[in-house]
Amino acid sequence: MKIKIRRANKDDIDGLNILLYQVHGVHVNGRPDIFKKGEKKFSDEELKKLLKDDTKPIFVATDENNNILGHCFCVFHEVKNDKSLCDRKVLYIDDLCVDKNIRNSGIGKKMYEYVLNFAKENNFTSVTLDVWNFNESALKFYEKIGFLPLKTLMEKQI
């Protein structure tokens, strides 16, 4: 299968929604006390705004028929002239998903490599993301492609 990775556009909203529901389903299954069943992270109106925002690029992996196989939502984070932090230009991966029917096919790695090259070409100092601890397959994937823990958010339920 020939894969193309490109910037998403408004014609991709239906395909993005399918994957956003899949991601949200994983989160609902892992933490139903936090995530609402049957929802997704972005409305169609929010997606339309994001698609126009150059500081929040969305990339998609497509097949030869332009079907969306995966997506990667990114956000630019920049620290400049902060009193206690060094200047940094970070590309944050807000959401990376490959369609559940074709996971473990190498598409996630190809998408990550595309995003990493985008970060290098645009002079980012690092790429960051966060992942829920219950999502063991995602944790293993990110570790396999070289991510290391940066910090830990801890919780005490009451």
C-alpha positions in Angstrom: 0.0 0.0 0.0 1.4 3.4 -1.0 1.1 6.0 1.8 1.1 9.7 1.4 1.5 12.1 4.3 0.3 15.7 3.9 -1.3 18.6 5.7 -5.0 18.0 6.3 -7.7 20.1 4.7 -11.4 20.7 5.1 -12.2 17.7 2.8 -10.6 15.4 5.5 -13.0 16.3 8.3 -15.1 13.1 8.0 -11.9 10.9 8.0 -10.5 12.9 10.9 -13.7 12.4 12.9 -13.6 8.6 12.5 -10.1 8.5 14.0 -11.0 11.1 16.7 -13.9 8.8 17.8 -11.5 5.8 17.9 -9.0 7.7 20.1 -11.7 8.9 22.4 -13.0 5.3 22.7 -9.6 4.1 23.9 -9.7 6.9 26.5 -13.2 6.1 27.6 -12.3 2.4 28.0 -9.2 3.3 30.0 -10.7 6.1 32.2 -14.5 6.2 32.0 -14.3 8.5 35.1 -12.7 11.2 33.0 -13.9 10.8 29.4 -17.5 11.0 28.2 -18.7 8.0 26.2 -19.6 8.8 22.5 -17.8 12.1 22.3 -14.7 13.3 20.5 -12.0 15.9 21.2 -13.0 18.5 18.5 -16.3 19.6 17.0 -16.4 20.1 13.2 -16.3 23.9 13.7 -13.2 23.5 15.9 -11.6 21.3 13.2 -12.3 23.9 10.6 -10.5 26.6 12.7 -7.6 24.3 13.4 -7.2 23.5 9.7 -6.6 27.2 9.1 -4.1 27.7 12.0 -0.5 27.4 10.9 0.6 27.1 14.5 -1.5 23.9 15.0 -0.9 21.8 11.9 -2.7 18.6 11.3 -1.1 15.9 9.2 -2.8 12.9 7.6 -1.6 9.7 6.2 -3.7 8.6 3.2 -3.8 5.7 0.8 -3.9 5.9 -3.0 -7.7 6.6 -2.9 -7.1 9.5 -0.4 -8.7 7.6 2.5 -7.4 8.8 5.9 -5.4 6.1 7.5 -3.9 8.2 10.3 -3.6 11.7 11.7 -1.3 13.7 13.8 -2.4 16.9 15.5 0.4 19.2 16.4 0.8 22.5 18.4 3.7 24.9 18.4 4.9 25.8 21.9 7.5 28.4 22.3 9.3 29.7 25.5 11.1 32.9 25.0 12.7 35.3 27.5 11.2 33.4 30.4 12.6 34.3 33.9 13.4 30.7 34.8 13.2 28.6 31.6 15.6 28.4 28.7 14.3 29.5 25.3 12.7 26.5 23.5 10.7 25.9 20.4 8.7 22.7 20.9 6.5 20.8 18.6 3.8 19.2 20.7 2.0 16.1 19.3 -1.5 16.6 20.7 -2.9 13.5 19.0 -1.5 10.7 16.9 -3.7 8.0 15.7 -3.7 5.2 13.1 -7.0 3.6 12.1 -7.6 0.6 14.5 -8.0 -1.8 11.5 -4.4 -1.2 10.3 -2.4 -0.5 13.5 1.1 -2.1 13.7 1.5 -1.6 9.9 4.3 1.0 10.1 2.0 4.0 9.3 2.4 5.5 12.8 6.2 5.4 12.5 6.0 7.0 9.1 3.8 9.7 10.4 6.2 10.3 13.3 9.2 10.5 11.0 7.3 13.0 8.8 6.5 15.2 11.8 10.1 14.9 13.1 11.4 16.1 9.8 8.9 18.9 9.8 10.2 19.9 13.3 13.8 19.8 12.2 13.1 21.8 9.0 11.3 24.5 11.1 14.0 24.7 13.8 12.2 23.2 16.7 14.4 22.1 19.6 12.3 19.1 20.5 9.1 17.1 20.0 6.9 16.3 23.0 3.7 14.5 23.7 1.8 12.9 26.6 0.3 9.5 26.8 -2.1 8.0 29.3 -0.5 5.2 31.4 -3.4 2.8 30.7 -2.6 3.0 26.9 0.2 0.4 27.0 0.4 -0.1 23.2 0.9 3.7 22.7 3.5 3.8 25.5 5.4 0.9 23.9 5.2 2.6 20.4 6.5 5.9 21.7 9.3 4.2 23.6 10.2 2.2 20.5 10.6 5.3 18.4 12.9 7.0 21.0 10.7 9.0 23.4 11.7 9.2 27.0 9.7 10.4 30.0 10.0 14.2 30.6 7.9 14.5 33.7 5.2 12.6 35.4 1.7 13.9 36.2 0.4 12.1 39.3 -3.1 11.6 40.7 -4.7 10.7 44.0 -8.4 9.9 43.5 -10.7 10.9 46.4 
